[in-house]
Amino acid sequence: MKISKLVSTLVLFVFLFSLGFAGQAQDTTISFLTPSWGVPPNGVDAFAEESGITVEIQSVQMADLFSRVQVASAAGEAAADVIFITEEAISNVVATGNMLPLNDLLDNGDLDLGDFEFLDFFAIDGDRYAVPSYLQLVMMDYNVAKLAEAGYDAPPTTWGEFDEMARAAKEQGVDEYPIAMNAIHWSWWIIALSMGDPMFDEDLNPVFADEGSKAREAMALLYTWFADELISPEILAGSISQHSIWWSGVGVFHQGWQGSVRVGNNPDVSAHAPNVAYMLLPEVGNTWNLPAGIGIHVDSENVEAAWEFIKWYVDDQNMIDIYNAVGLYPSRISVSSALNEADAIEGYDVMVEQAMRVNDLPRAELWWGPWSSSVSEHIREGAVTGASSDDVIDALAEEWNELKEEYMM
C-alpha cells in the first residue's frame, strides 16, 4: 500500500474540510465500478444536480471487477474512484492493498456508525475499507404451492428429505428440474456447512477432505442431482444462472439470499409469485455471511467527491430503492427496522433464525480468491465429465494446501 500517498491524501482532505472547502468536490466527475446489482436504481442524476458531482457508472461482472482493480493497481492507477465490494473481495482487493482505509473519514461524524451492521466485515488490522451497503446471508427459498402439489406441507429439515422431495416433484411431473442451484462453489458450501462440516480447522487445514467428512457427503449429493437431472442441464452448459432459471418458473427449491423472496414474489420479475417463502437450511443449518460494501480505491484522486457519493449511496432512500428493486437487505438497522415495521420484509422471522446459524469462511486469506474460483471450475468440470466427487474433493484439498504454502512463504 502507498502509505505516503495515503497520508498526504487524508491530510489534504482534513485541511480543506476544516477551512470549509467541502464544496471543492463540486464540478467533479468520479467513476463507480460495480456489478449490475450495485447500480443505484434511482437518484444518481438528482445526486449529481445537488452535489455537482457527476458519477460515471461502470457495470461489470465481479470477476472482471477484481481483475480491473488488480491490473490498474499494478500500474499505480485507480480502476475507479469508488469500488463496490462483495463476494470474494476481501482476498482479491482488500487484503491486497487496493482499497483506501476509511478510518479518518468514518471518524469525522458524517455517518451514524452505530446504525450499520457488519461495519468491521471489510476491516483488516483495525483499518476499515468499506461502508456496508447491504447484508446477505446465503439462504434457500422454495415454492410453497409446488411443494404442496408434490405432497408436502412443510420444507425439508434434512438433506435426505430435501432429496426425497425434489425427486417426488420430478417423478410426479410437478417440475422437471426441481432444484435451482448452480455448478459453483456456493452450492457445495451451502450443503456442507448446513450439514455441520467446519470446512477448515483453526490452522486453516482443509478438514473438508477428511475421510467420511460431511463435505464429501455434500459433494456426492450435489453430483447426483446433476447426474439425475434434478438440476437443469442448462446450468452445466453455463448459459444461465440458477436465479434466471428460478425466476422463469423452473424449480421447487432455489439457492437464494437474504432478500431473494422479495424478488421471487414480484410478479413483474418472477413466474413463482406469490408462492415463494424462505426455508431454514436443513440439519445443523449453518450458512455464511456475504455482505457488500462501498469503498474508495487507494489511488483515487477524488477522495472527497468519492466520499460524498458514498454517503449518498448508503442513505435510507437509496437502500430502500435497492431493496425494492433487487431484494438486497439494508445494512442500516434503522432502515431495515422501518421496512419491517411497514411489513415490507417478507420472511423476516426466518431471516432472523437463519442468522443465528452461521459458520463464516476464511475469505480474508490472500489465497482464498484463487482457490474459490478453482472450486467452481472443479465442480463444473466434474459434473460434466462424471468425475468422482471424492477425486474432486482430494484435488481441491491439494490445491488449497499448495496455495496456502505459496502465500504464507
Phi, psi and chi 1 to 4 in degrees:
 res  aa     phi    psi   chi1   chi2   chi3   chi4
   1 MET       -  142.4 -176.7  179.0  -62.3      -
   2 LYS   -85.7   90.5  -59.9  179.2  179.4  177.9
   3 ILE   -63.0  -44.4  -58.9  -61.9      -      -
   4 SER   -61.3  -41.3   59.4      -      -      -
   5 LYS   -66.7  -40.2 -172.8  167.3 -173.7  176.9
   6 LEU   -61.0  -48.2  166.6   60.3      -      -
   7 VAL   -62.3  -46.7  171.5      -      -      -
   8 SER   -63.2  -37.6   62.4      -      -      -
   9 THR   -63.9  -46.0  -61.4      -      -      -
  10 LEU   -70.1  -38.4  -68.7  177.4      -      -
  11 VAL   -61.6  -43.6  167.7      -      -      -
  12 LEU   -61.3  -42.6  176.4   61.9      -      -
  13 PHE   -61.0  -49.0  171.1   79.2      -      -
  14 VAL   -62.5  -39.4  172.7      -      -      -
  15 PHE   -63.0  -49.5  174.1   70.3      -      -
  16 LEU   -63.9  -41.2  -68.3  175.9      -      -
  17 PHE   -66.8  -38.7 -167.8   84.0      -      -
  18 SER   -66.0  -26.2   67.7      -      -      -
  19 LEU   -87.4    2.0  -67.9  178.4      -      -
  20 GLY    80.7   23.5      -      -      -      -
  21 PHE   -98.4   33.3  -71.3  161.9      -      -
  22 ALA   -60.0  -24.5      -      -      -      -
  23 GLY   -68.9   -7.9      -      -      -      -
  24 GLN   -59.6  -22.1  -69.2  -70.4  -36.7      -
  25 ALA   -72.6  -14.9      -      -      -      -
  26 GLN   -69.0  160.8  -65.8 -175.8   -2.9      -
  27 ASP    56.6   37.6  -59.1  -38.7      -      -
  28 THR  -121.0  146.0  -60.0      -      -      -
  29 THR  -111.9  127.2  -63.3      -      -      -
  30 ILE  -120.7  161.0   62.9  171.6      -      -
  31 SER  -112.9  147.3   51.2      -      -      -
  32 PHE  -128.9  114.0  175.4   36.4      -      -
  33 LEU   -97.7  122.3 -173.8   60.8      -      -
  34 THR  -156.6  152.5  177.3      -      -      -
  35 PRO   -71.1  168.6   27.2  -35.1      -      -
  36 SER   -58.9  -37.1   59.5      -      -      -
  37 TRP   -74.8   -8.1   60.3   87.5      -      -
  38 GLY   -93.8   -3.4      -      -      -      -
  39 VAL   -72.3  124.5  176.2      -      -      -
  40 PRO   -61.2  129.4  -19.7   31.3      -      -
  41 PRO   -72.6  -22.9   23.9  -31.5      -      -
  42 ASN  -144.5  158.8  -56.8  -58.9      -      -
  43 GLY    91.2   -8.7      -      -      -      -
  44 VAL   -63.8  -40.3  174.6      -      -      -
  45 ASP   -65.5  -39.7  -68.9  -19.3      -      -
  46 ALA   -65.6  -38.9      -      -      -      -
  47 PHE   -60.3  -44.1  166.5   75.1      -      -
  48 ALA   -62.9  -42.5      -      -      -      -
  49 GLU   -65.1  -40.0 -175.6  175.4  -15.7      -
  50 GLU   -76.1  -39.5 -179.3  177.7  -18.3      -
  51 SER   -95.0  -21.9   66.9      -      -      -
  52 GLY    80.0    9.9      -      -      -      -
  53 ILE  -107.1  115.8  -59.2  168.4      -      -
  54 THR   -86.9  135.3  -59.7      -      -      -
  55 VAL  -113.9  118.0 -177.6      -      -      -
  56 GLU   -93.9  116.0  -65.8  179.9  -12.7      -
  57 ILE   -94.6  127.1  -64.9  176.3      -      -
  58 GLN  -112.8  104.7  -55.9  169.0   12.1      -
  59 SER   -96.5  120.4  179.1      -      -      -
  60 VAL  -139.6  167.9  -62.0      -      -      -
  61 GLN   -69.5  154.3  -62.9  -66.2  -38.1      -
  62 MET   -60.2  -39.8  -77.8  -54.5  -58.7      -
  63 ALA   -61.2  -39.0      -      -      -      -
  64 ASP   -70.7  -33.6  -65.9  -29.3      -      -
  65 LEU   -60.7  -47.0 -175.9  150.0      -      -
  66 PHE   -59.9  -46.7  -63.9  149.9      -      -
  67 SER   -66.7  -37.5   61.6      -      -      -
  68 ARG   -62.2  -44.7  -78.4 -161.2 -169.3 -169.3
  69 VAL   -63.3  -45.0  171.4      -      -      -
  70 GLN   -65.4  -43.4  -67.9  159.1   -3.3      -
  71 VAL   -66.5  -44.9  169.8      -      -      -
  72 ALA   -64.7  -40.8      -      -      -      -
  73 SER   -64.8  -35.0  -65.7      -      -      -
  74 ALA   -62.5  -26.7      -      -      -      -
  75 ALA   -95.4    5.5      -      -      -      -
  76 GLY    73.5   25.4      -      -      -      -
  77 GLU  -121.4  162.2  -60.5  174.9   -7.9      -
  78 ALA   -91.3  125.3      -      -      -      -
  79 ALA   -63.7  -32.0      -      -      -      -
  80 ALA  -165.7  163.5      -      -      -      -
  81 ASP   -72.0  -46.4  -63.3  -64.4      -      -
  82 VAL  -112.9  134.0 -178.9      -      -      -
  83 ILE  -123.0  130.7  -49.2  -70.1      -      -
  84 PHE   -88.2  126.1 -179.4  100.1      -      -
  85 ILE  -126.6  132.5   54.4  177.2      -      -
  86 THR  -160.6 -168.9 -173.9      -      -      -
  87 GLU    51.5 -116.7  -64.1 -170.8   13.7      -
  88 GLU   -98.7   31.1  -47.3  -50.9  -19.7      -
  89 ALA   -66.2  -29.4      -      -      -      -
  90 ILE   -60.0  -47.9  -61.0  178.7      -      -
  91 SER   -78.5  -28.3   60.2      -      -      -
  92 ASN   -85.6  -35.2  -80.4  -64.6      -      -
  93 VAL  -134.4  -15.5  -60.3      -      -      -
  94 VAL   -90.3  -57.9  177.9      -      -      -
  95 ALA   -64.1  -19.7      -      -      -      -
  96 THR   -86.1    0.9   50.1      -      -      -
  97 GLY    83.2   21.5      -      -      -      -
  98 ASN   -90.0  -10.2  -55.0  130.2      -      -
  99 MET  -111.8  149.8  -57.6  -62.7  -67.3      -
 100 LEU   -81.1  129.3 -178.7   73.1      -      -
 101 PRO   -61.6  133.8  -22.1   33.8      -      -
 102 LEU  -103.8   10.4  -58.3 -179.7      -      -
 103 ASN   -51.9  -50.4  -65.1   34.4      -      -
 104 ASP   -65.7  -39.1  -71.7   -9.5      -      -
 105 LEU   -66.5  -40.8  -66.0  167.8      -      -
 106 LEU   -67.5  -29.1  -70.8  167.4      -      -
 107 ASP   -83.0   -4.9  -71.6  -16.5      -      -
 108 ASN   -82.1   -1.4   67.1   26.0      -      -
 109 GLY    90.0    4.8      -      -      -      -
 110 ASP   -68.1  -30.3  -72.5  -13.4      -      -
 111 LEU  -120.0  145.8  -61.8  173.7      -      -
 112 ASP   -81.5   94.3  177.7    4.8      -      -
 113 LEU   -64.1  -27.4  -57.6 -172.6      -      -
 114 GLY   -69.5  -11.7      -      -      -      -
 115 ASP   -88.6   -7.0 -164.4   29.6      -      -
 116 PHE  -102.4  130.7  -72.4   86.0      -      -
 117 GLU   -87.4  151.8  -63.9 -169.3   72.6      -
 118 PHE    59.2   35.2  -76.1   82.0      -      -
 119 LEU   -61.8  -29.0 -172.6   62.8      -      -
 120 ASP   -98.2    9.9  -71.0  -33.4      -      -
 121 PHE   -62.6  -38.6 -173.9   83.4      -      -
 122 PHE  -100.6   32.3  -65.2  105.6      -      -
 123 ALA  -103.3  142.6      -      -      -      -
 124 ILE  -136.4  126.3  -63.4  178.2      -      -
 125 ASP    52.4   40.1  -64.3  -28.0      -      -
 126 GLY    86.4   -8.0      -      -      -      -
 127 ASP   -96.5  131.2  -72.7  -35.1      -      -
 128 ARG   -99.9  131.4  -67.5  167.0  169.6  165.8
 129 TYR  -112.6   -1.4  -67.6   90.2      -      -
 130 ALA  -158.0  153.7      -      -      -      -
 131 VAL   -96.7  124.3  179.5      -      -      -
 132 PRO   -59.6  133.7  -20.6   32.2      -      -
 133 SER  -110.1  -30.4   56.3      -      -      -
 134 TYR  -154.1  162.4   67.0   72.5      -      -
 135 LEU  -105.2  151.4  -54.0 -176.8      -      -
 136 GLN  -155.1  103.8 -173.3  171.5 -169.2      -
 137 LEU   -80.5  140.5  -72.3  167.7      -      -
 138 VAL   -78.1  121.6 -179.7      -      -      -
 139 MET  -131.5  179.9  -62.8 -178.7   67.9      -
 140 MET  -129.3  145.3  -68.7 -158.9   71.2      -
 141 ASP  -126.8  175.4   50.4   37.8      -      -
 142 TYR  -155.7  162.8   71.6  107.0      -      -
 143 ASN   -92.0  109.7 -174.6  -50.7      -      -
 144 VAL   -61.8  -41.8  177.3      -      -      -
 145 ALA   -67.2  -42.0      -      -      -      -
 146 LYS   -65.9  -40.6  -77.2 -170.8  175.4 -175.8
 147 LEU   -64.3  -39.2 -167.0   62.3      -      -
 148 ALA   -64.6  -37.9      -      -      -      -
 149 GLU   -63.3  -31.2 -172.6 -179.8  -11.1      -
 150 ALA   -79.9   -4.9      -      -      -      -
 151 GLY   104.1   16.7      -      -      -      -
 152 TYR  -125.5  132.8  -59.2   94.8      -      -
 153 ASP  -103.7    5.9   58.9    5.7      -      -
 154 ALA  -151.4  151.3      -      -      -      -
 155 PRO   -70.0  163.9   25.9  -34.2      -      -
 156 PRO   -69.8  150.4   26.4  -35.4      -      -
 157 THR  -109.9   -6.7   58.0      -      -      -
 158 THR  -134.6  161.8   68.9      -      -      -
 159 TRP   -73.0  -24.3  -75.0  103.6      -      -
 160 GLY   -64.3  -43.6      -      -      -      -
 161 GLU   -65.1  -38.6  -69.0  177.3   -5.9      -
 162 PHE   -58.4  -48.3 -178.0   99.6      -      -
 163 ASP   -61.1  -44.7 -177.6   79.7      -      -
 164 GLU   -60.6  -45.2  172.0 -167.0  -49.3      -
 165 MET   -66.5  -41.0  -67.8  178.6 -175.1      -
 166 ALA   -63.2  -43.0      -      -      -      -
 167 ARG   -67.2  -37.3  -68.1 -179.3 -173.5  -80.9
 168 ALA   -64.5  -41.4      -      -      -      -
 169 ALA   -63.2  -38.1      -      -      -      -
 170 LYS   -70.3  -46.8 -174.5  177.8 -179.3   73.3
 171 GLU   -64.3  -33.3  -70.2  166.4    3.9      -
 172 GLN   -86.9    0.6  -64.4  172.1   27.9      -
 173 GLY    76.5   14.4      -      -      -      -
 174 VAL   -68.0  -41.8  174.1      -      -      -
 175 ASP  -156.3  130.0 -161.4  -67.9      -      -
 176 GLU   -68.8  -35.3 -174.2  174.9    6.3      -
 177 TYR  -126.5   81.7  -54.6  115.1      -      -
 178 PRO   -72.9  -14.7   23.1  -32.5      -      -
 179 ILE  -111.2  115.3  -59.3  175.0      -      -
 180 ALA   -97.2   84.6      -      -      -      -
 181 MET  -130.8  155.9  -65.6  179.3   87.4      -
 182 ASN   -99.2  166.3 -146.2  -27.0      -      -
 183 ALA   -92.3   62.8      -      -      -      -
 184 ILE  -138.7  175.2   59.6  171.5      -      -
 185 HIS   -55.5  -38.8   40.5   39.5      -      -
 186 TRP   -55.1  -41.1  -77.2   25.8      -      -
 187 SER   -63.0  -39.5  -59.8      -      -      -
 188 TRP   -70.4  -47.9  175.3   43.2      -      -
 189 TRP   -59.6  -43.2  -65.7  -20.9      -      -
 190 ILE   -65.2  -34.7 -160.0  170.1      -      -
 191 ILE   -74.6  -47.8  -55.1  168.8      -      -
 192 ALA   -62.7  -46.9      -      -      -      -
 193 LEU   -63.2  -42.5  -71.8  173.3      -      -
 194 SER   -71.6  -22.6   62.6      -      -      -
 195 MET   -74.2  -13.8  -76.5 -178.2  169.1      -
 196 GLY   105.3    6.5      -      -      -      -
 197 ASP   -73.2  130.9 -161.9  -66.5      -      -
 198 PRO   -76.6  -16.4   27.7  -34.9      -      -
 199 MET    75.0  -49.2  -57.2  -65.0  -72.6      -
 200 PHE  -137.5  150.8  -55.3   92.5      -      -
 201 ASP   -92.6 -175.3   66.0   15.8      -      -
 202 GLU   -66.4  -19.4   60.5 -176.5   11.1      -
 203 ASP   -97.1   13.3  -64.1  -41.5      -      -
 204 LEU    64.2   29.4  -63.1  178.5      -      -
 205 ASN   -81.0  141.2  -65.1  -49.5      -      -
 206 PRO   -79.5   79.6   30.5  -34.5      -      -
 207 VAL   -69.4   -8.8  -63.7      -      -      -
 208 PHE   -62.4  -19.8   63.4   76.8      -      -
 209 ALA   -92.3   -0.5      -      -      -      -
 210 ASP   -59.7  147.8  -71.5   -5.9      -      -
 211 GLU   -61.1  132.1 -175.5  176.8   -8.1      -
 212 GLY    76.0   13.1      -      -      -      -
 213 SER   -68.5  155.9   72.5      -      -      -
 214 LYS   -65.6  -29.4  -70.5  -65.7 -176.8 -179.4
 215 ALA   -66.4  -35.6      -      -      -      -
 216 ARG   -65.7  -42.0  -74.1 -172.3 -179.2  -86.8
 217 GLU   -62.2  -40.0 -177.1 -179.5  -22.8      -
 218 ALA   -63.9  -44.7      -      -      -      -
 219 MET   -65.0  -41.3 -173.0   71.3   82.5      -
 220 ALA   -62.1  -41.0      -      -      -      -
 221 LEU   -64.9  -44.8 -174.9   60.2      -      -
 222 LEU   -58.6  -41.7  178.7   61.7      -      -
 223 TYR   -67.9  -31.5  -88.0   22.5      -      -
 224 THR   -66.6  -32.7   65.7      -      -      -
 225 TRP   -68.3  -36.5  -64.3  -18.7      -      -
 226 PHE   -69.9  -45.5  -74.2  115.8      -      -
 227 ALA   -62.9  -37.4      -      -      -      -
 228 ASP   -93.3    7.3  -63.9  -18.3      -      -
 229 GLU    54.9   40.6  -66.7 -165.2  -10.0      -
 230 LEU   -78.1  -20.0  -64.7  176.2      -      -
 231 ILE  -109.8  137.6  -61.7  174.4      -      -
 232 SER   -58.9  135.9  170.5      -      -      -
 233 PRO   -59.8  -21.6  -22.8   32.9      -      -
 234 GLU   -60.5  -29.2  -71.6 -172.3   79.5      -
 235 ILE   -63.3  -47.2  -69.7  -71.1      -      -
 236 LEU   -67.1  -29.1  -72.5 -178.5      -      -
 237 ALA   -70.6  -14.2      -      -      -      -
 238 GLY    75.8   13.7      -      -      -      -
 239 SER   -89.9   -7.8   58.1      -      -      -
 240 ILE  -157.7  153.0 -164.4  168.2      -      -
 241 SER   -95.9  166.8   74.5      -      -      -
 242 GLN   -64.6  -29.5   79.2  -87.2   25.3      -
 243 HIS   -69.9  -44.8  -54.9  -44.6      -      -
 244 SER   -62.2  -43.5  -61.8      -      -      -
 245 ILE   -61.1  -43.9  -91.0 -168.0      -      -
 246 TRP   -62.3  -50.4  174.9 -109.1      -      -
 247 TRP   -63.3  -23.6  -64.9  -33.9      -      -
 248 SER   -74.6   -9.2   74.1      -      -      -
 249 GLY   108.6    0.0      -      -      -      -
 250 VAL   -87.6  135.5  173.5      -      -      -
 251 GLY   110.7  153.8      -      -      -      -
 252 VAL  -107.6  -39.2  176.8      -      -      -
 253 PHE  -115.5  146.4  -60.1  105.0      -      -
 254 HIS  -140.9  130.0  166.5 -125.6      -      -
 255 GLN   -78.1  108.0 -179.6  -92.7  -63.8      -
 256 GLY  -117.7 -142.1      -      -      -      -
 257 TRP  -156.1  173.8   66.9   89.5      -      -
 258 GLN   -68.4   99.4 -174.9  177.8    4.0      -
 259 GLY   123.5   -9.4      -      -      -      -
 260 SER   -67.7  -27.0   60.1      -      -      -
 261 VAL   -65.3  -31.0  165.2      -      -      -
 262 ARG   -57.3  -42.5 -178.8   70.6  171.8 -179.3
 263 VAL   -76.0  -43.0 -177.0      -      -      -
 264 GLY   -60.6  -27.9      -      -      -      -
 265 ASN  -101.2   13.7  -79.7  -27.8      -      -
 266 ASN   -92.7  107.9  179.7   -8.6      -      -
 267 PRO   -63.7  -18.0   23.0  -33.0      -      -
 268 ASP   -75.3  -16.1  -64.9  -28.8      -      -
 269 VAL  -118.1  -39.5  177.2      -      -      -
 270 SER  -118.1  131.5  168.5      -      -      -
 271 ALA   -75.9   -7.8      -      -      -      -
 272 HIS   -85.7  -15.1  -72.8  -79.5      -      -
 273 ALA   -59.4  140.3      -      -      -      -
 274 PRO  -106.8   37.2   37.8  -33.0      -      -
 275 ASN  -104.4   15.4  -62.0  -49.8      -      -
 276 VAL   -94.2  136.3 -178.5      -      -      -
 277 ALA  -141.8  154.6      -      -      -      -
 278 TYR   -74.0  153.4  -65.5  113.4      -      -
 279 MET  -125.2  141.0   55.6  173.1  -87.6      -
 280 LEU   -64.6  141.2  -79.1  174.5      -      -
 281 LEU   -61.9  141.3  -69.5  178.5      -      -
 282 PRO   -66.5  163.6  -21.4   33.4      -      -
 283 GLU    60.6 -129.7  -59.5  178.9   20.0      -
 284 VAL   -57.0  -38.9  174.5      -      -      -
 285 GLY    83.9   15.2      -      -      -      -
 286 ASN   -69.6  146.8  -74.7  -21.0      -      -
 287 THR  -134.5 -163.9 -174.6      -      -      -
 288 TRP  -138.8  157.4   70.2  101.8      -      -
 289 ASN   -85.9  144.5  -75.5  -62.5      -      -
 290 LEU  -143.6   59.4 -155.9   72.0      -      -
 291 PRO   -71.4  168.4   27.3  -33.9      -      -
 292 ALA  -120.3  158.5      -      -      -      -
 293 GLY  -143.6  172.6      -      -      -      -
 294 ILE  -133.5  127.5 -178.1  171.6      -      -
 295 GLY  -140.1 -172.1      -      -      -      -
 296 ILE  -118.6  135.0  -58.1  172.5      -      -
 297 HIS   -66.6  141.5 -166.4  -78.6      -      -
 298 VAL   -61.8  -23.9   69.9      -      -      -
 299 ASP  -101.1   11.1  -67.9  -51.5      -      -
 300 SER   -63.6  139.6  171.3      -      -      -
 301 GLU  -101.0    8.3  -63.8  179.7   -5.1      -
 302 ASN  -129.0   51.0  -60.8  -60.6      -      -
 303 VAL   -60.6  -44.2  171.2      -      -      -
 304 GLU   -64.5  -45.8 -175.8  179.8  -11.6      -
 305 ALA   -66.1  -38.6      -      -      -      -
 306 ALA   -62.1  -39.9      -      -      -      -
 307 TRP   -66.3  -38.9 -179.0 -116.8      -      -
 308 GLU   -60.7  -40.8  -68.8  -59.6  -45.9      -
 309 PHE   -66.4  -41.2  175.1   68.5      -      -
 310 ILE   -61.1  -42.6  -72.0  174.0      -      -
 311 LYS   -61.2  -40.9  -70.8 -171.3  -66.2 -178.7
 312 TRP   -66.4  -41.3  171.0   81.9      -      -
 313 TYR   -61.4  -35.6 -169.5   92.0      -      -
 314 VAL   -98.3   16.2  -61.4      -      -      -
 315 ASP   -76.1  167.6   75.3    5.7      -      -
 316 ASP   -63.6  -40.8   21.9    0.3      -      -
 317 GLN   -65.5  -40.8 -171.8   56.7   56.7      -
 318 ASN   -66.4  -40.0 -169.4   53.0      -      -
 319 MET   -62.5  -39.4  -76.6 -166.6  174.8      -
 320 ILE   -66.6  -43.0  -69.3  170.6      -      -
 321 ASP   -61.1  -42.3  -72.1  -13.8      -      -
 322 ILE   -68.0  -39.9  -70.8  174.8      -      -
 323 TYR   -62.8  -45.0  174.8   72.3      -      -
 324 ASN   -65.5  -34.9  -73.1  -27.7      -      -
 325 ALA   -78.6  -47.2      -      -      -      -
 326 VAL  -132.6   13.5  -72.8      -      -      -
 327 GLY    69.0   31.6      -      -      -      -
 328 LEU   -94.6  120.0  -61.8  176.8      -      -
 329 TYR   -72.3  126.9 -169.6   84.1      -      -
 330 PRO   -60.1  145.2  -21.9   33.2      -      -
 331 SER   -86.9  -12.3   62.2      -      -      -
 332 ARG   -93.6  130.0  -73.6  177.3   49.6 -158.3
 333 ILE   -60.0  -41.2  -61.8  167.9      -      -
 334 SER   -64.2  -37.2   59.4      -      -      -
 335 VAL   -72.7  -46.4  178.3      -      -      -
 336 SER   -64.9  -36.3   60.1      -      -      -
 337 SER   -65.4  -41.2  -63.7      -      -      -
 338 ALA   -65.0  -41.5      -      -      -      -
 339 LEU   -64.5  -39.8  -73.4  170.1      -      -
 340 ASN   -66.9  -41.6 -176.3   48.2      -      -
 341 GLU   -63.4  -27.5  -71.0  170.5    6.3      -
 342 ALA   -88.8    8.8      -      -      -      -
 343 ASP    57.7   33.2  -68.5  -34.3      -      -
 344 ALA   -93.6   -9.8      -      -      -      -
 345 ILE  -106.0  105.7  -61.3 -179.6      -      -
 346 GLU   -76.1  137.8  -60.9  166.8   84.8      -
 347 GLY    72.8   26.9      -      -      -      -
 348 TYR   -57.2  -42.8 -178.3   79.7      -      -
 349 ASP   -62.7  -38.7  -68.4  -15.6      -      -
 350 VAL   -68.8  -39.3 -177.7      -      -      -
 351 MET   -57.2  -46.4  -74.7 -173.3 -163.1      -
 352 VAL   -61.8  -43.7  170.4      -      -      -
 353 GLU   -68.2  -39.4 -169.9  168.7   -9.2      -
 354 GLN   -64.4  -34.3 -173.5   62.1   71.5      -
 355 ALA   -64.4  -16.3      -      -      -      -
 356 MET   -85.4   -4.2  -61.8  171.8   65.3      -
 357 ARG  -122.5   86.9  -52.6 -180.0 -173.0 -174.6
 358 VAL  -135.5  136.5  171.8      -      -      -
 359 ASN  -134.5   90.2  178.1   17.5      -      -
 360 ASP   -67.3  147.7  -85.9  -37.1      -      -
 361 LEU   -93.1  157.3  -62.0  164.0      -      -
 362 PRO   -77.9   65.8   29.7  -35.8      -      -
 363 ARG   -81.1   -4.9  -64.9 -161.5  -57.0  -80.2
 364 ALA   -85.0  -10.5      -      -      -      -
 365 GLU   -69.8  138.2  -57.7  -57.3  -29.5      -
 366 LEU   -60.0  -29.2  -77.3  169.5      -      -
 367 TRP   -89.3   -0.8   63.5   92.0      -      -
 368 TRP   -62.5  -43.8  178.3  -94.4      -      -
 369 GLY   -56.5  -56.7      -      -      -      -
 370 PRO   -64.1  -33.2   14.5  -27.0      -      -
 371 TRP   -69.9  -43.1 -177.6   76.0      -      -
 372 SER   -64.9  -35.5   63.6      -      -      -
 373 SER   -63.6  -39.2  -63.7      -      -      -
 374 SER   -66.1  -33.9  178.9      -      -      -
 375 VAL   -58.5  -47.1  172.9      -      -      -
 376 SER   -62.3  -41.3  -67.3      -      -      -
 377 GLU   -62.6  -43.8  -67.3  169.5    6.7      -
 378 HIS   -65.1  -42.5  -82.6  -75.8      -      -
 379 ILE   -62.7  -47.7  -72.1  174.3      -      -
 380 ARG   -64.7  -45.8 -175.2  178.4  -60.0  -83.5
 381 GLU   -63.0  -42.3 -178.4 -179.8  -10.3      -
 382 GLY   -65.0  -38.5      -      -      -      -
 383 ALA   -68.7  -35.5      -      -      -      -
 384 VAL   -71.9  -41.5  168.9      -      -      -
 385 THR   -89.2  -10.8   63.1      -      -      -
 386 GLY    76.7   28.1      -      -      -      -
 387 ALA   -65.8  157.7      -      -      -      -
 388 SER   -68.0  132.9  159.6      -      -      -
 389 SER   -63.0  -33.1   60.1      -      -      -
 390 ASP   -65.2  -39.6  -79.4  -34.8      -      -
 391 ASP   -63.7  -38.2  -71.5  -14.4      -      -
 392 VAL   -64.5  -44.9  171.5      -      -      -
 393 ILE   -59.5  -46.0  -66.8  -77.3      -      -
 394 ASP   -61.2  -41.5  -68.3  -20.4      -      -
 395 ALA   -65.3  -38.3      -      -      -      -
 396 LEU   -68.2  -38.2  -69.5  173.7      -      -
 397 ALA   -66.5  -41.8      -      -      -      -
 398 GLU   -62.7  -43.6 -178.8  178.3   -1.0      -
 399 GLU   -65.8  -39.5 -174.0  162.9   -7.1      -
 400 TRP   -58.1  -47.9  172.4  -90.5      -      -
 401 ASN   -65.0  -38.1  -72.6  -31.5      -      -
 402 GLU   -66.4  -44.0  -71.1  174.9   -6.6      -
 403 LEU   -67.3  -40.3  -73.7  167.7      -      -
 404 LYS   -60.0  -45.8  176.6 -176.7  173.7 -175.7
 405 GLU   -63.3  -42.3 -177.8  177.9   -0.2      -
 406 GLU   -63.4  -45.7  175.3 -174.0  -19.2      -
 407 TYR   -79.0  -20.3  -81.9   84.3      -      -
 408 MET   -93.0   -1.7  -66.5 -174.7   72.3      -
 409 MET   -68.6      -  -72.8 -179.9   62.1      -
